[in-house]
Amino acid sequence: MSYTLAEKILKTHSKVEKISPGQFVEADIDLIMVHEQLGGRIHLEYEKLGIDYVWDPNKIFFILDHWVPAPTINAARMHQDCVKFAEKYKFVHNMGINKGICHQVLPELGFSRPGMLIVGSDSHTTTYGAFNCLSTGIGATDVSVVFATGKLWFRVPESIKVELTGRLNTGVMSKDFILTMIGDISTKGAIYKALEFHGTGSSWLTIDSRMTVANMVVEAGAKFGIFLPDEKLKLWLKNRTNQPYQFVEPDENAEYENELHYDLSKITPVIAKPSNPGNLATIEEVQGEEIDQAFLGSCTNGRMEDLRIAARILKGKKIHPKTRLIVTPASREIYMNAMTEGLIEIFIDAGAVVTHSTCGACIGGHLGVLGPDERCISSTNRNFIGRMGDPTAEIFLASPATVAASALKGKISDPREVL
């Protein structure tokens, strides 16, 4: 039989002779990531099991990133519960509060490698598919099952082949592509499917860009989003890990439920209007809409590539006097690299507030909370009602380039006009 990437990896980890979409399998988990949710529901669910061990403390990646440093007493208590649990069960990979956002830090430290099956207590765990591995988010009860057994059940997903050609033009980013795709197929267009990215266009995308795409496949309902391996990935891994791995390729005659085709050179800047990532508009349709805040950061778009293009737009200029710009590097490593390159200075000189590495404004937790009727243009992945603050506030999703250009002018603006 011929298999897609998702089928191959699930087959390897479930040790079945044959596998096909719709089949239920129990698979061995290579790594599980947990963050604040550990101190929320997970530790309570695990206590119900009455188990005094975890299956493998070396295969648990623990980090605090959503509310750091703790902004409230409740958050501080949650952090305490997390730390107590991690110490009790002797988690080997305990990252603490100062490394950055989970979906950036985990790959930086070489924990996402080709062929792995990774789960995490966060819906955007799909991000690691950029590294030719299968990854997805799970709930508290499923985390407890993995903690206890190292295994989890999956329904083998149907796969959708996404064939990419061409290259993105100046001022257009992978965020524009993934928003375009979600707008085309809707936020329900890939429910429990695996989106598999192919083609010469895919190989042109940087690792940073691929992470953005894989991060947002869940906004189309996808269970997995996975890229084919190439030399760019090999180079990334060379600098990040000395652990063994093996590239995984789909079989030549693999069967797909559907095929999508995109020429990246035809993609233009787009916006996801409130309050749905699939509520797509071209930049021309919303250009000129006034904004109160611009946010550059999150696990979707807080990487070096994102900071560099924003700095290129803002260098030597000032943001609009009626607009707030918040810049949050996705990890401490990125923050330090941005300092070395002078990007942080550019942002501060332009009038931005640069924060420590945290989820922060993305979740309306303790940074950049929006007030009534305010408008924010954001490089994050979700613009649901109340996501970043008051339920009457409006969130427009865009690429880092569009966010920076809009902060500059105080209204939604086309980055191609300032690059």
C-alpha positions as CSV (number, residue, x, y, z in Angstrom):
1,M,0.0,0.0,0.0
2,S,1.0,3.6,-0.5
3,Y,0.8,6.1,2.4
4,T,0.6,9.8,3.1
5,L,2.9,11.4,5.6
6,A,0.3,11.2,8.4
7,E,-0.4,7.6,7.6
8,K,3.2,6.7,7.6
9,I,4.1,8.2,10.9
10,L,1.0,6.9,12.6
11,K,1.6,3.4,11.2
12,T,5.2,3.5,12.5
13,H,4.1,4.5,16.0
14,S,1.1,2.2,16.2
15,K,2.9,-0.9,14.8
16,V,0.0,-2.1,12.7
17,E,0.4,-3.9,9.5
18,K,-1.9,-1.7,7.4
19,I,-3.4,1.6,8.0
20,S,-6.1,3.7,6.3
21,P,-8.2,6.8,6.9
22,G,-11.0,6.4,9.4
23,Q,-9.1,3.6,11.3
24,F,-8.6,4.0,15.0
25,V,-5.1,3.2,16.3
26,E,-3.2,3.4,19.6
27,A,0.1,5.1,19.0
28,D,3.3,5.5,21.0
29,I,4.1,9.2,21.8
30,D,7.6,10.4,21.4
31,L,7.2,13.7,23.3
32,I,4.5,15.6,25.1
33,M,4.6,19.4,25.8
34,V,2.7,21.0,28.7
35,H,2.5,24.6,29.8
36,E,0.2,26.5,32.3
37,Q,-2.6,24.0,31.6
38,L,-0.6,21.6,33.8
39,G,-1.5,23.7,36.8
40,G,-5.0,24.2,35.5
41,R,-6.9,21.0,34.7
42,I,-4.2,18.5,34.0
43,H,-2.8,18.0,37.5
44,L,-6.4,17.6,38.8
45,E,-7.3,15.0,36.2
46,Y,-4.1,13.1,36.9
47,E,-4.7,13.0,40.6
48,K,-8.0,11.3,39.9
49,L,-6.1,8.4,38.5
50,G,-4.2,7.8,41.7
51,I,-0.9,7.1,39.9
52,D,2.4,8.0,41.6
53,Y,4.5,8.0,38.5
54,V,4.7,9.3,34.9
55,W,5.6,6.9,32.1
56,D,8.8,8.7,31.1
57,P,10.0,12.0,32.7
58,N,12.5,12.4,29.9
59,K,9.8,12.7,27.2
60,I,7.9,15.5,28.9
61,F,8.7,19.1,27.9
62,F,7.4,21.6,30.5
63,I,7.4,25.4,30.1
64,L,5.5,28.4,31.4
65,D,4.7,31.0,28.8
66,H,1.1,32.2,28.8
67,W,1.1,34.4,31.9
68,V,4.7,35.1,32.7
69,P,5.7,36.6,35.0
70,A,2.5,35.9,36.9
71,P,0.2,38.9,36.7
72,T,-2.4,37.8,39.2
73,I,-2.6,35.7,42.4
74,N,-4.5,33.0,40.5
75,A,-1.8,32.8,37.9
76,A,0.9,32.6,40.6
77,R,-1.0,29.7,42.2
78,M,-1.3,28.0,38.8
79,H,2.5,28.3,38.4
80,Q,3.0,26.9,41.8
81,D,0.9,23.9,41.0
82,C,2.8,23.4,37.8
83,V,6.2,23.5,39.4
84,K,5.1,21.2,42.2
85,F,3.8,18.6,39.7
86,A,7.0,18.8,37.6
87,E,9.2,18.4,40.7
88,K,7.1,15.6,42.1
89,Y,7.4,13.6,38.9
90,K,10.9,14.6,38.1
91,F,10.4,16.2,34.7
92,V,13.8,16.3,33.0
93,H,13.0,19.1,30.5
94,N,11.8,21.8,32.9
95,M,12.1,25.2,31.0
96,G,10.7,27.5,33.7
97,I,9.4,31.0,32.8
98,N,12.3,32.7,31.0
99,K,12.8,30.8,27.8
100,G,9.8,32.1,25.7
101,I,6.8,30.7,24.0
102,C,6.5,26.9,23.9
103,H,6.1,26.5,20.2
104,Q,9.2,28.5,19.5
105,V,11.4,27.2,22.3
106,L,10.7,23.5,21.8
107,P,12.0,23.5,18.2
108,E,14.9,25.8,19.0
109,L,16.2,23.2,21.5
110,G,16.0,20.4,18.9
111,F,13.0,18.6,20.3
112,S,10.9,18.5,17.1
113,R,12.6,16.1,14.6
114,P,11.4,14.4,11.5
115,G,9.2,11.3,12.0
116,M,8.3,12.1,15.6
117,L,4.8,12.0,17.0
118,I,4.4,14.9,19.4
119,V,1.3,16.1,21.4
120,G,0.9,19.1,23.6
121,S,-1.6,20.8,25.9
122,D,-2.1,23.6,23.4
123,S,-4.0,23.7,20.1
124,H,-1.2,25.3,18.2
125,T,1.1,22.3,18.8
126,T,0.6,21.7,15.1
127,T,3.5,24.1,14.6
128,Y,6.0,21.3,14.8
129,G,4.8,19.9,11.5
130,A,7.2,22.4,9.9
131,F,9.9,20.0,11.0
132,N,8.5,16.9,9.1
133,C,7.0,15.4,12.2
134,L,3.4,14.8,13.2
135,S,2.1,17.0,16.1
136,T,-1.2,18.1,17.5
137,G,-2.9,19.6,20.5
138,I,-4.8,17.5,23.1
139,G,-7.0,18.1,26.2
140,A,-6.3,17.6,29.9
141,T,-7.7,14.1,30.0
142,D,-5.7,12.9,27.0
143,V,-2.6,14.5,28.6
144,S,-3.2,12.4,31.7
145,V,-3.5,9.2,29.5
146,V,-0.1,10.0,27.9
147,F,1.5,10.8,31.3
148,A,0.3,7.4,32.5
149,T,0.9,5.2,29.5
150,G,3.0,7.0,26.8
151,K,0.2,6.1,24.3
152,L,-2.8,7.8,22.8
153,W,-5.5,6.9,20.4
154,F,-5.9,8.6,17.0
155,R,-8.4,8.4,14.2
156,V,-6.2,8.1,11.0
157,P,-7.1,11.3,9.2
158,E,-7.8,11.9,5.5
159,S,-5.0,13.9,4.0
160,I,-5.3,17.0,1.8
161,K,-2.3,17.7,-0.5
162,V,-1.4,21.4,-0.8
163,E,0.8,21.9,-3.8
164,L,2.8,25.2,-3.7
165,T,4.6,26.8,-6.6
166,G,6.2,30.2,-7.1
167,R,7.8,32.5,-4.5
168,L,6.3,35.2,-2.3
169,N,6.8,38.7,-3.5
170,T,8.3,41.6,-1.4
171,G,5.9,42.6,1.3
172,V,4.0,39.3,1.2
173,M,4.5,36.7,3.8
174,S,3.5,33.1,4.6
175,K,0.9,34.5,6.9
176,D,-0.8,36.0,3.9
177,F,-0.8,32.6,2.2
178,I,-2.2,30.6,5.2
179,L,-4.9,33.3,5.8
180,T,-5.8,33.1,2.1
181,M,-6.1,29.3,2.3
182,I,-8.2,29.4,5.4
183,G,-10.4,32.0,3.7
184,D,-10.8,29.7,0.7
185,I,-11.7,26.5,2.5
186,S,-13.2,28.1,5.7
187,T,-12.4,27.3,9.3
188,K,-14.3,24.0,8.9
189,G,-12.6,23.0,5.7
190,A,-10.1,20.6,7.1
191,I,-11.7,19.3,10.3
192,Y,-9.6,16.3,11.6
193,K,-7.7,16.2,8.3
194,A,-3.9,16.3,7.7
195,L,-2.7,19.1,5.5
196,E,0.4,18.0,3.7
197,F,2.5,20.8,2.0
198,H,4.3,19.9,-1.2
199,G,6.0,21.6,-4.2
200,T,8.8,24.0,-5.2
201,G,6.9,26.8,-3.5
202,S,7.1,25.0,-0.2
203,S,10.8,24.5,-0.5
204,W,11.3,28.3,-1.1
205,L,9.6,29.0,2.3
206,T,12.0,29.6,5.2
207,I,11.7,27.5,8.4
208,D,10.2,30.5,10.1
209,S,7.6,30.8,7.4
210,R,6.8,27.1,7.5
211,M,6.2,27.3,11.3
212,T,3.7,30.1,10.7
213,V,1.8,27.9,8.2
214,A,1.9,24.8,10.4
215,N,0.8,26.9,13.4
216,M,-2.4,28.0,11.7
217,V,-3.6,24.8,10.1
218,V,-5.7,24.3,13.2
219,E,-7.6,27.4,12.3
220,A,-9.0,25.4,9.4
221,G,-9.9,22.6,11.7
222,A,-6.9,20.4,10.8
223,K,-5.6,17.7,13.1
224,F,-2.1,17.9,11.6
225,G,-0.1,20.1,9.2
226,I,3.1,18.7,7.9
227,F,5.9,19.7,5.5
228,L,8.1,17.5,3.4
229,P,11.8,17.5,4.4
230,D,14.5,19.3,2.4
231,E,18.0,20.8,2.8
232,K,16.8,23.9,4.7
233,L,15.4,21.6,7.3
234,K,18.6,19.5,7.4
235,L,20.6,22.7,8.0
236,W,18.2,23.8,10.8
237,L,18.5,20.5,12.5
238,K,22.3,20.4,12.2
239,N,22.5,23.5,14.3
240,R,19.8,22.4,16.8
241,T,20.3,18.7,17.7
242,N,22.7,15.8,17.6
243,Q,19.9,13.2,18.1
244,P,19.3,10.7,15.3
245,Y,16.3,11.2,12.9
246,Q,15.1,10.1,9.5
247,F,13.3,12.2,6.9
248,V,9.8,11.0,6.1
249,E,8.4,11.2,2.5
250,P,5.0,10.3,1.3
251,D,4.7,7.4,-1.1
252,E,4.5,8.3,-4.8
253,N,1.0,6.8,-5.2
254,A,-0.4,8.0,-1.9
255,E,-4.1,8.8,-2.0
256,Y,-5.4,12.2,-1.0
257,E,-9.0,13.2,-0.2
258,N,-8.4,16.5,-2.1
259,E,-5.7,18.6,-3.6
260,L,-5.2,22.3,-3.4
261,H,-2.9,24.4,-5.6
262,Y,-1.4,27.8,-4.8
263,D,1.0,29.9,-6.8
264,L,2.8,31.9,-4.1
265,S,3.7,34.6,-6.5
266,K,0.0,35.4,-6.9
267,I,-0.6,35.8,-3.1
268,T,-1.1,39.4,-2.0
269,P,-1.4,40.9,1.5
270,V,-4.7,40.0,3.1
271,I,-6.5,40.6,6.4
272,A,-8.8,38.3,8.5
273,K,-11.5,40.6,9.7
274,P,-13.3,40.2,13.1
275,S,-14.1,37.8,14.5
276,N,-13.0,34.7,12.5
277,P,-9.7,33.8,11.0
278,G,-11.6,32.8,7.8
279,N,-13.3,36.2,7.4
280,L,-10.9,37.1,4.7
281,A,-10.5,40.5,3.0
282,T,-7.9,41.8,0.6
283,I,-5.7,44.7,1.8
284,E,-7.5,47.0,-0.6
285,E,-10.9,46.2,1.0
286,V,-9.9,47.3,4.5
287,Q,-7.1,49.8,3.8
288,G,-7.6,53.0,5.7
289,E,-9.5,51.4,8.7
290,E,-8.2,53.2,11.8
291,I,-6.5,51.2,14.5
292,D,-5.7,51.8,18.2
293,Q,-3.1,49.1,18.7
294,A,-0.8,46.9,16.6
295,F,0.8,43.7,18.0
296,L,3.8,41.9,16.6
297,G,4.5,38.6,18.3
298,S,3.0,35.3,19.4
299,C,3.8,31.7,18.4
300,T,2.6,32.5,14.9
301,N,4.7,35.5,14.1
302,G,7.3,36.5,16.7
303,R,10.4,35.1,14.9
304,M,13.5,36.7,13.5
305,E,12.1,36.9,10.0
306,D,9.0,38.7,11.3
307,L,11.0,41.2,13.4
308,R,13.4,41.9,10.6
309,I,10.8,42.9,8.1
310,A,9.0,45.1,10.7
311,A,12.3,46.8,11.6
312,R,12.9,47.4,7.9
313,I,9.6,49.2,7.6
314,L,10.0,51.2,10.9
315,K,13.7,52.1,10.8
316,G,14.2,55.8,11.1
317,K,10.4,56.5,11.4
318,K,7.9,57.0,14.2
319,I,4.6,55.1,14.7
320,H,1.4,57.0,14.4
321,P,0.9,59.1,17.6
322,K,-2.6,57.6,18.2
323,T,-1.4,54.0,17.8
324,R,0.2,51.7,20.3
325,L,2.7,49.2,18.9
326,I,3.7,46.2,21.1
327,V,6.5,44.0,20.0
328,T,7.1,40.6,21.7
329,P,9.9,38.3,20.5
330,A,8.8,34.7,20.6
331,S,11.8,33.5,22.6
332,R,14.7,34.7,24.7
333,E,17.0,33.5,21.9
334,I,15.2,35.6,19.4
335,Y,15.2,38.6,21.7
336,M,18.9,38.3,22.2
337,N,19.5,38.0,18.4
338,A,17.3,40.9,17.7
339,M,19.3,43.0,20.2
340,T,22.5,42.0,18.5
341,E,21.1,43.0,15.1
342,G,19.9,46.3,16.4
343,L,16.2,45.5,15.8
344,I,15.1,46.2,19.4
345,E,16.6,49.7,19.2
346,I,14.8,50.4,16.0
347,F,11.5,49.4,17.6
348,I,12.0,51.5,20.7
349,D,13.2,54.5,18.6
350,A,10.0,54.2,16.6
351,G,7.9,54.4,19.7
352,A,7.1,50.7,20.3
353,V,6.9,48.9,23.6
354,V,9.1,45.9,23.5
355,T,8.2,43.2,26.0
356,H,9.8,40.0,27.3
357,S,9.0,36.7,25.5
358,T,5.5,35.6,26.4
359,C,2.2,34.8,24.9
360,G,1.1,38.1,26.3
361,A,-1.2,40.3,24.2
362,C,-2.2,37.3,22.0
363,I,-4.5,35.9,24.8
364,G,-5.3,39.2,26.5
365,G,-3.7,37.9,29.6
366,H,-1.6,40.7,31.0
367,L,-0.2,42.8,28.1
368,G,-1.9,44.9,25.6
369,V,-5.4,44.2,26.8
370,L,-7.9,46.0,24.6
371,G,-10.5,48.4,25.9
372,P,-14.1,48.9,24.7
373,D,-14.5,49.4,21.0
374,E,-10.8,49.5,20.4
375,R,-9.3,48.0,17.2
376,C,-6.1,46.0,17.0
377,I,-4.2,44.7,14.0
378,S,-2.3,41.6,15.1
379,S,0.2,39.0,13.9
380,T,-1.5,36.4,16.0
381,N,-3.6,33.4,15.0
382,R,-7.0,34.1,16.4
383,N,-9.4,37.1,16.4
384,F,-12.3,35.7,18.4
385,I,-14.6,38.0,20.3
386,G,-13.0,38.9,23.7
387,R,-9.7,37.2,22.7
388,M,-7.5,40.2,23.5
389,G,-9.7,42.0,26.0
390,D,-13.1,43.7,25.9
391,P,-15.7,41.8,23.9
392,T,-16.6,45.0,21.9
393,A,-13.0,45.3,20.7
394,E,-12.1,44.2,17.1
395,I,-9.1,42.2,16.0
396,F,-7.7,42.1,12.5
397,L,-5.2,39.4,11.7
398,A,-2.3,40.2,9.4
399,S,1.3,39.5,8.5
400,P,4.1,41.2,10.5
401,A,4.8,43.4,7.5
402,T,1.2,44.6,7.4
403,V,1.2,45.1,11.2
404,A,4.3,47.3,11.0
405,A,3.0,49.4,8.1
406,S,-0.3,49.9,9.8
407,A,1.3,51.0,13.1
408,L,3.3,53.5,11.1
409,K,0.2,55.1,9.6
410,G,-2.3,54.5,12.3
411,K,-4.6,52.7,9.9
412,I,-4.6,49.4,8.1
413,S,-2.0,49.8,5.3
414,D,-0.4,47.9,2.5
415,P,3.2,47.1,3.4
416,R,4.2,47.1,-0.3
417,E,3.8,50.8,-0.2
418,V,6.4,51.4,2.4
419,L,8.9,48.7,1.4
